Amino acid sequence: MYIFTIHATKKSAKWLKKYNIDRQALGAALSLLVAEVYPTVKVQCRLLTIQLVPNSDESQYFFRTDKIYIGETVCEENSYEKQQHIIFDHFLHEFRHWMQSRIYKIGVRDIQYTGEDVENNTNAYYRSKLEIDARQFVRHYLKKFIKYYENFKKN
């Protein structure tokens, strides 16, 4: 079982607070979701850091790290509920890459696209098995994750 604690850099913590996102609830919801998706008897405590990417609507994860980058402008111009939904969508997508790297032990060599492919959203990037898997993960688990989060969130 994985138990997650969510840390945020100083600026990122302010940004999460702006959108009323409770990091404890985020960690608890993530722990519960992973227990369902990847059940294991071994208990592992993991610290994940959220880092804001200023003036960007792109989020990212670098394999072999415990840091998830979220674009600062991913949720502007939306209702409060939609803003949280978009943040969670980006967070879960990048978290799936963390799972690919840290749990499933997929290596950097298995990435079949370049940074340029990402910037230009080429087919090499969009159709890569890792990206397809991350998008499917979000489609399958986002609603459940939000439900878990809402149950853990302090009022």
N, C-alpha and C positions, 0 to 999 in steps of 0.2 A: 504494500500500500504506500502510495506517495502522499506525503503531507506537504502542502505548499504554503510558503509564506511569501507574500508579495511586498517587495521593497520598491520604492520609487525615488529617483533623484529629487533634489529639492524643487526644481522647477516642475518636474513631472508630478510630484505630490500636490502642488498647488493646482495644476491643470486637472488632475483627477478630482480634487475637492470641488473645483468649479462645476464639474458635471455630476457632483454628488455620488462619486463612486467610492465605495467602502472597500479598502484593500483587504481587510480581514475577511469580509464576505466573499470577495473575489478569490482569495486563497482557499477558503472552505469549499466554495462551489467547484473550483478546479479540482480539489482533492477528491470530492465525491464523484465528479464526472470521470476522472481517470480511474478511480476504483471500479467503476462500471465498465469502462472501455478496456482497461488493461488490469484485470484483477491479479494480485500477487500477495503472497503472505509476508514477504519481507517488507519491513517498514523503512521507508527512506524519507528523510526530511530534506526538502529542497527549497532554496531561496532563489526566487526569480526577481529580477529587477526590471522595472518598466522605465524606459528612457524616452523622453519626448523628442521628436524630430521637428525642430522649429520650422515654421513656414512651409510645411510639406503635408500633402494628403496621402503620402506613401508610408506604409509600415513595412518593417523588415525584421529578419532574424538572421544572425550569422551562426552557422553550424559550430558546434562544440562550445557554445557560450551559454550563459544563464541570463541573458539580457534580451528583452523584447522591445523593439523600437516601434513606437506608435506615432504616426504623423499628426502634428498639432492641429491641422485644419481638416481632419477627416470628417468632422461632424458639424461644421458651421452651416448656418442657414436652415436648420431643421428644428423640429419640436424637441422638447426635453426628452421625451420617451425615445424618439428616433435617434437623438444624439447618443444616448447610452447604447442603444441597439447597434449602432454603427461602430462605436468603440469596442463593444464586446465582439462584434464580427471580426474586426481587425485583430484584436487580441487573440481570439481562438484560432484564427488562421495562422498567425505567427507561432502560437503555442503548438499547433500541430507540427510545424517544422521543428520545434524543440523536441517533441516526442520522436519525430523521425530520427533526429540526431542523437538524443540522449537515451531513449528507451529502445528504439529499433536499431540503433547503431549504424544508421546509414551514414556513409562518409562523404566528405566534401568531393571526393572523386566521382561520386554517383550523381552529382549535379551536372546535368547535360546542357546547361545554358550559361551564358556570360552575363556580366553586369550590363553590357550594352543591350543584350536581349531583353533584360528586365526593363531598362529605360525606354526601349522602343516597343515593349509588349509584343515581341515577335511570337510566332508559332512555337519556336524552340522553347521559349519560356512558358507560354500559356498552355501548351499541350504536354509539358513535361509531367512525368508520373508523380513527382513530388507536389507540384502545384495542383494537379487534378485531385490528388488525395486530400490536400489541405482544403480545397474548396468543397469537396464532398463532406469532409469532417464538419465544416461549419454548417452546411445545409442540414446535415443529420442531427447535430447536437446543439445548435445555437439556442433553440427554444427551451430545451431541457436545461442548459446551462443558465439561462436567464431565470428560469423557475427556481433552480437551486440557489442562485445569487439572491433573489428576492426573499427566499426563506431564511437566509443567513443574515441579511442586511439589518443593521440596527435602525430602528425608526427614529 
